[in-house]
Amino acid sequence: MRRTRRGRGAARDRRALLLGAAGLMLAGTVMIGSLPEGASVPPGPPPGGASEAAQAMTRNPVPTAAPEVCRDADGVPFDPAESPQPASRAGGSTVDAINARGRLVIGVDQNSYRWGYREPQSGELVGFDIELAQAIADDVLDPGGELVLRAIPTAERERALERNHVDMVVRSMSITCERLEEVAFSIPYFQTGQQLLVPRQSEVTGLDETVDGLTVCSAQESTASLELKRREHNAELMEKPNHLDCLVQIQLGDADALMTDSALAAGHVAQDPSMQLVGDELTVESYGVAMRPGDDDLVRWVNAVLEDYIGDENDSRWQDAFDTWLSDYLPPGAVTRPEPRYRD
């Protein structure tokens, strides 16, 4: 029997007030489509305070799960976050083709606050992933080449590569064994894990008996969606094209929790400080830049860019970007610079 949600009508009214308060921000992030070719990437973050949002995050989201282990055709285990060694910027068939046409097309998000979203005042795409995409383009493209940012939904990331709609995807995409069957990944550029995001007044404490009969939302074909389907629980599942849609469903009172990774949740808490993460991280995941299998020269080139971008503790563009976009919305020490991992 489905558990009755107490005060659903009143909760809906309270959340509607939050929607109104955050209307300008949401209006700048819910559009789904493609940017005009040659769209520029503006510098700097949007204004806004972070103290209330930081307080809403859980204080110690230490992963309790082990990283996924893959197996090759012979059954030999390997780390999915390992990628080919970086190569010198000497070109190759894929990189040469990109420069011959004079543009690099990168699939990105425009619905993830602080990661990839439309800045309300300018309408431009900004965020942690957007800054990384610009750094890759600056290195890969010959002088005069254009960066094209193409917004794609969560469920279209692999298909956008398969259909040659984009050259790569920089869109908070977790490296998994299943995805490695369809795409090639760079070395990791961020580590995170799946967790539940709920209103601060919620009685939900994690993916346990407290979600019995409630509705948990996730983005279609996301790691969160797969994790919810493979784990035992008594929640009802809801899927939407993007995880921001799930946040709106909670604000409207039509869902009780959102499953996403704690890194993306930082953006949700920044948008709506009445939300908080609960329970332990259920997975250990790494984000990677996704490319087509066979585009080995591009993968190695991107890995070289990432090595320079991540840098070291004394010189790290990655750290600068993290401090600009994310550090105020994650607990201190929750995230560190990723370590490159190679398989050859």
MARZA-728981 format. One record per residue (C-alpha): residue number from 1; x, y, z. Coordinates in steps of 0.05 Angstrom, whole numbers, always signed. Example, Ala and Ser with C-alpha at 12.3 -4.5 7.8 and 13.67 -1.06 7.14 Angstrom:
! residues 2
- 1	+246	-90	+156 .
- 2	+273	-21	+143 .
This chain:
! residues 344
- 1	+0	+0	+0 .
- 2	+26	+69	-18 .
- 3	+43	+111	+42 .
- 4	+4	+176	+46 .
- 5	+46	+238	+41 .
- 6	+28	+282	+99 .
- 7	+11	+354	+83 .
- 8	+21	+344	+8 .
- 9	-24	+403	-9 .
- 10	+9	+450	+40 .
- 11	+78	+427	+18 .
- 12	+59	+441	-54 .
- 13	+39	+512	-36 .
- 14	+104	+524	+3 .
- 15	+146	+497	-54 .
- 16	+108	+540	-104 .
- 17	+132	+601	-66 .
- 18	+204	+577	-76 .
- 19	+191	+569	-150 .
- 20	+169	+641	-153 .
- 21	+230	+664	-115 .
- 22	+277	+625	-160 .
- 23	+239	+641	-224 .
- 24	+292	+682	-257 .
- 25	+345	+629	-247 .
- 26	+301	+572	-270 .
- 27	+278	+611	-331 .
- 28	+351	+614	-352 .
- 29	+364	+540	-347 .
- 30	+305	+499	-371 .
- 31	+311	+510	-447 .
- 32	+335	+449	-486 .
- 33	+366	+459	-554 .
- 34	+429	+475	-593 .
- 35	+471	+538	-588 .
- 36	+486	+577	-650 .
- 37	+551	+556	-682 .
- 38	+609	+596	-656 .
- 39	+575	+616	-591 .
- 40	+624	+648	-544 .
- 41	+637	+629	-472 .
- 42	+635	+689	-424 .
- 43	+685	+692	-367 .
- 44	+667	+692	-294 .
- 45	+611	+667	-250 .
- 46	+543	+699	-237 .
- 47	+533	+739	-174 .
- 48	+502	+709	-112 .
- 49	+516	+687	-41 .
- 50	+532	+616	-21 .
- 51	+531	+612	+55 .
- 52	+460	+586	+62 .
- 53	+469	+536	+7 .
- 54	+534	+510	+37 .
- 55	+499	+500	+104 .
- 56	+445	+458	+70 .
- 57	+495	+407	+44 .
- 58	+512	+346	+86 .
- 59	+576	+356	+125 .
- 60	+611	+291	+112 .
- 61	+589	+257	+46 .
- 62	+644	+204	+49 .
- 63	+632	+149	-2 .
- 64	+613	+82	+29 .
- 65	+616	+43	-37 .
- 66	+676	+19	-76 .
- 67	+691	+42	-147 .
- 68	+663	-1	-203 .
- 69	+709	-54	-233 .
- 70	+702	-74	-306 .
- 71	+724	-138	-341 .
- 72	+752	-145	-411 .
- 73	+733	-199	-461 .
- 74	+780	-248	-426 .
- 75	+750	-234	-357 .
- 76	+810	-193	-334 .
- 77	+789	-137	-286 .
- 78	+807	-65	-301 .
- 79	+792	+4	-274 .
- 80	+741	+40	-319 .
- 81	+773	+107	-302 .
- 82	+838	+87	-336 .
- 83	+849	+120	-404 .
- 84	+904	+119	-457 .
- 85	+968	+157	-443 .
- 86	+968	+229	-467 .
- 87	+1004	+244	-532 .
- 88	+1041	+304	-557 .
- 89	+999	+353	-596 .
- 90	+1020	+323	-663 .
- 91	+951	+315	-692 .
- 92	+919	+252	-721 .
- 93	+860	+234	-765 .
- 94	+806	+259	-717 .
- 95	+841	+323	-695 .
- 96	+861	+338	-767 .
- 97	+789	+330	-790 .
- 98	+764	+377	-736 .
- 99	+813	+431	-756 .
- 100	+800	+420	-830 .
- 101	+728	+440	-820 .
- 102	+749	+495	-772 .
- 103	+704	+479	-713 .
- 104	+700	+434	-652 .
- 105	+630	+414	-631 .
- 106	+623	+397	-557 .
- 107	+559	+370	-525 .
- 108	+544	+405	-459 .
- 109	+488	+417	-409 .
- 110	+448	+480	-401 .
- 111	+406	+455	-343 .
- 112	+457	+445	-287 .
- 113	+468	+506	-244 .
- 114	+543	+518	-232 .
- 115	+561	+463	-283 .
- 116	+531	+484	-349 .
- 117	+473	+533	-350 .
- 118	+448	+597	-383 .
- 119	+467	+657	-343 .
- 120	+402	+696	-335 .
- 121	+428	+766	-349 .
- 122	+467	+749	-412 .
- 123	+435	+684	-436 .
- 124	+505	+656	-445 .
- 125	+527	+586	-423 .
- 126	+572	+586	-362 .
- 127	+596	+536	-310 .
- 128	+650	+487	-290 .
- 129	+640	+441	-350 .
- 130	+635	+500	-398 .
- 131	+702	+527	-373 .
- 132	+733	+459	-385 .
- 133	+703	+454	-455 .
- 134	+734	+522	-471 .
- 135	+802	+499	-446 .
- 136	+799	+437	-491 .
- 137	+778	+478	-551 .
- 138	+834	+529	-540 .
- 139	+884	+473	-544 .
- 140	+855	+429	-599 .
- 141	+834	+482	-649 .
- 142	+881	+517	-697 .
- 143	+881	+593	-695 .
- 144	+815	+619	-722 .
- 145	+777	+555	-706 .
- 146	+709	+559	-673 .
- 147	+681	+525	-611 .
- 148	+608	+503	-620 .
- 149	+571	+486	-556 .
- 150	+512	+442	-569 .
- 151	+463	+431	-511 .
- 152	+440	+359	-505 .
- 153	+394	+324	-455 .
- 154	+422	+271	-407 .
- 155	+392	+213	-446 .
- 156	+422	+237	-512 .
- 157	+496	+239	-493 .
- 158	+517	+172	-523 .
- 159	+471	+180	-584 .
- 160	+498	+250	-599 .
- 161	+567	+219	-607 .
- 162	+542	+158	-645 .
- 163	+505	+202	-695 .
- 164	+564	+250	-703 .
- 165	+524	+309	-676 .
- 166	+583	+326	-630 .
- 167	+657	+311	-628 .
- 168	+658	+301	-552 .
- 169	+614	+309	-491 .
- 170	+634	+350	-431 .
- 171	+572	+343	-389 .
- 172	+583	+314	-319 .
- 173	+583	+244	-350 .
- 174	+604	+187	-304 .
- 175	+653	+135	-330 .
- 176	+619	+66	-324 .
- 177	+633	-3	-351 .
- 178	+568	-2	-390 .
- 179	+583	+64	-423 .
- 180	+652	+41	-442 .
- 181	+618	-7	-490 .
- 182	+593	+53	-530 .
- 183	+642	+111	-519 .
- 184	+714	+125	-502 .
- 185	+730	+167	-441 .
- 186	+787	+213	-421 .
- 187	+821	+209	-354 .
- 188	+775	+231	-296 .
- 189	+765	+305	-284 .
- 190	+719	+299	-223 .
- 191	+700	+247	-171 .
- 192	+631	+241	-140 .
- 193	+577	+191	-120 .
- 194	+502	+180	-122 .
- 195	+461	+208	-64 .
- 196	+390	+229	-47 .
- 197	+370	+302	-48 .
- 198	+308	+320	-8 .
- 199	+273	+381	+23 .
- 200	+305	+399	+90 .
- 201	+239	+384	+127 .
- 202	+235	+314	+96 .
- 203	+237	+252	+140 .
- 204	+277	+214	+87 .
- 205	+345	+193	+113 .
- 206	+371	+155	+52 .
- 207	+353	+100	+4 .
- 208	+323	+59	+60 .
- 209	+255	+45	+91 .
- 210	+242	+120	+97 .
- 211	+229	+123	+22 .
- 212	+176	+68	+24 .
- 213	+117	+89	-18 .
- 214	+148	+156	-37 .
- 215	+168	+180	-106 .
- 216	+242	+185	-124 .
- 217	+259	+222	-188 .
- 218	+321	+215	-232 .
- 219	+344	+236	-302 .
- 220	+330	+187	-358 .
- 221	+388	+140	-375 .
- 222	+431	+171	-320 .
- 223	+475	+134	-272 .
- 224	+425	+151	-218 .
- 225	+368	+119	-257 .
- 226	+408	+55	-266 .
- 227	+427	+54	-193 .
- 228	+355	+62	-171 .
- 229	+333	+5	-215 .
- 230	+386	-44	-192 .
- 231	+378	-31	-117 .
- 232	+324	-59	-72 .
- 233	+275	-7	-44 .
- 234	+201	+6	-41 .
- 235	+199	+75	-73 .
- 236	+162	+92	-137 .
- 237	+208	+116	-192 .
- 238	+199	+177	-236 .
- 239	+244	+193	-295 .
- 240	+252	+261	-329 .
- 241	+296	+284	-387 .
- 242	+342	+323	-340 .
- 243	+356	+323	-266 .
- 244	+334	+396	-261 .
- 245	+265	+372	-282 .
- 246	+266	+328	-220 .
- 247	+282	+387	-175 .
- 248	+222	+423	-204 .
- 249	+179	+361	-191 .
- 250	+199	+364	-118 .
- 251	+185	+439	-116 .
- 252	+116	+425	-145 .
- 253	+103	+370	-93 .
- 254	+99	+314	-145 .
- 255	+163	+279	-123 .
- 256	+194	+269	-55 .
- 257	+268	+259	-70 .
- 258	+318	+266	-126 .
- 259	+374	+216	-138 .
- 260	+434	+249	-170 .
- 261	+508	+252	-154 .
- 262	+531	+298	-99 .
- 263	+570	+342	-148 .
- 264	+508	+360	-189 .
- 265	+469	+366	-124 .
- 266	+515	+423	-104 .
- 267	+483	+463	-161 .
- 268	+413	+445	-138 .
- 269	+427	+466	-67 .
- 270	+456	+531	-94 .
- 271	+391	+543	-131 .
- 272	+346	+521	-74 .
- 273	+378	+522	-5 .
- 274	+316	+489	+25 .
- 275	+344	+424	-4 .
- 276	+396	+379	+27 .
- 277	+433	+314	+14 .
- 278	+418	+255	+59 .
- 279	+448	+187	+71 .
- 280	+515	+161	+45 .
- 281	+541	+165	-25 .
- 282	+519	+99	-57 .
- 283	+572	+97	-111 .
- 284	+642	+122	-126 .
- 285	+643	+153	-196 .
- 286	+688	+195	-239 .
- 287	+668	+244	-293 .
- 288	+704	+239	-359 .
- 289	+702	+273	-427 .
- 290	+666	+224	-474 .
- 291	+688	+213	-546 .
- 292	+676	+162	-600 .
- 293	+712	+95	-597 .
- 294	+767	+96	-649 .
- 295	+781	+171	-641 .
- 296	+844	+151	-605 .
- 297	+885	+212	-625 .
- 298	+831	+258	-597 .
- 299	+827	+219	-532 .
- 300	+902	+223	-522 .
- 301	+902	+297	-540 .
- 302	+846	+312	-490 .
- 303	+884	+272	-437 .
- 304	+944	+317	-448 .
- 305	+900	+378	-440 .
- 306	+870	+350	-376 .
- 307	+939	+335	-347 .
- 308	+957	+408	-356 .
- 309	+889	+433	-334 .
- 310	+888	+392	-270 .
- 311	+960	+411	-256 .
- 312	+988	+408	-186 .
- 313	+974	+441	-120 .
- 314	+1015	+502	-139 .
- 315	+987	+513	-209 .
- 316	+919	+484	-226 .
- 317	+867	+515	-273 .
- 318	+821	+459	-248 .
- 319	+827	+485	-177 .
- 320	+814	+556	-200 .
- 321	+751	+533	-236 .
- 322	+729	+492	-176 .
- 323	+738	+551	-129 .
- 324	+699	+595	-177 .
- 325	+639	+551	-190 .
- 326	+632	+497	-137 .
- 327	+673	+504	-73 .
- 328	+621	+547	-37 .
- 329	+568	+493	-47 .
- 330	+606	+432	-24 .
- 331	+630	+414	+46 .
- 332	+704	+431	+59 .
- 333	+750	+375	+37 .
- 334	+694	+336	+3 .
- 335	+729	+341	-66 .
- 336	+802	+339	-86 .
- 337	+837	+345	-153 .
- 338	+830	+279	-191 .
- 339	+891	+237	-204 .
- 340	+904	+215	-276 .
- 341	+899	+140	-288 .
- 342	+926	+106	-350 .
- 343	+920	+37	-380 .
- 344	+980	+35	-426 .
